[in-house]
Amino acid sequence: MPAITTIGLTKHYRTSALPFVRPAPPIRALEALDIDVREGEIFGFLGPNGSGKTTTIRLLLGYIHPTAGAGRVLGLDIVRDSVAIRRQTGYLPGGIALYDSLTGERLLDYLASLSGRPPIRRAELCDRFELPLRTLRRRVRDYSRGMRQKIGIIQALQHDPALAILDEPSEGLDPLMQRAFYEVLGTLRSEGRTIFFSSHVLSEVERVCDRVAIVRQGHLVAVEEIAGLLARRKRNVDVRLHGTPPRLEGVPGVSGIQITDGRLTCRVEGDMRPFLAAIAAAPIVDLTIEPAHLEDAFLEFYGGTGA
């Protein structure tokens, strides 16, 4: 059974209108989303602001109801069983707001009580995120942005949920804490937990996720394995030569060939072996192959036509 399944999940928001004025068309926040998130994977959900990421999360947790379509989380219906879903998942909202008058410890206790499950991972998480007891006994109003974000992550994971839904989880974390966060995600995956990871930070999605869905203006553009997505990327190649350049016309995957003053540049897509075979005998002085990045794939999807 998938951890998350959606079929035709759609959400339109009605816009307010004055009496006797023709109503404005609805805002189409999400259109016919079909995804399956497997148990035990880290699933990236990518898109810029306004693409439908947060709307999707709110639908999955039952905070809002769909206009059309259906979804199941941990086998439970997102409309009928929303309270049960929220009790069995961990959730970090984007731009989390906390009770400033409470101490960090009291806040974590209160949020754990809402789940109805003991915070069995809290000590481990506080240790990884360097939040000692003396810090947790300070009021939240005195916390920095990074400390607030760490509290947000801990409250989402402290009761060891089978599924964690995290919206922009690394916002405000310094590089050291980002690394600690990625290690926590790796631990959870190794233990069979599922992570639904919404982000616009492409580098971290590439680093931690198994698969990624890309949404654009409320439409699903692609669902891909990270490895497969990167394998199709066009790599930028820069070759410096001392002598006659190799002939690359017609070599599979090679495009954009330019030769100027002993320098050859091109782009190589997919399997690199035909290109490497074609340049094997060339008088190469220097060779630079820029690695493929998820950002290139993302920009290609968003630069194309369609929804």
C-alpha angles and dihedrals in degrees: 000000000000117000090229129018128175127182118192091333107186135175127186121179118212115228120225118249135188119249114276090014121115107255118247118245115267122266107251100215097165131014126198099321114193116184138145120202113199123224112261098019134113104233118196120212109197133189142113124263111298095024095114102262098124092040088056092051093049090051093050091052095044097244088127130019125236123252088218140349130041143254142193129205118193087347093305127118112250093223105037098034103035095126092052090048092053091050092054099043136064117229132194111184121207112261092012116210117214135194101262095195094061127079117246090252094051091046093053090047092051095047091046090054090057090060092050090224129106117257094243095160098046098097092048093047094047089052093050092047094044097241106146122193093259089059093046089055092061120092116264091236087072094054124108121234091261092051091050090052091051090052088050092053093046094050089052094051106027095094092051098241121197088229129032121192110200123186113199091332100177096053109129096010119127118232093265093053091044088058090049089050093052090050090052090052090050091052093050092049091050088054092053099257120144123230124197102197120193114190147139092207100102098189094059093045088053090049101049111019130092096199135008136207118205120207128191125188090339095312127110107241101179146342111208143164107249092232092050093047092053093044090064095049121119109240120210111234127196118188124183113201141192102204139357114000119234121257109251101167109122095014107138114258096009120123141151095042115186127172121191130160098335094320125111122192128180144141124253123200127196121338111033096198099088090051094047091049090051093054097038095104097036120116094250120182096176136000128196123183112184109217120242116259133197089236090067091053091047093050091047092055092047094043093056130081127268135062 
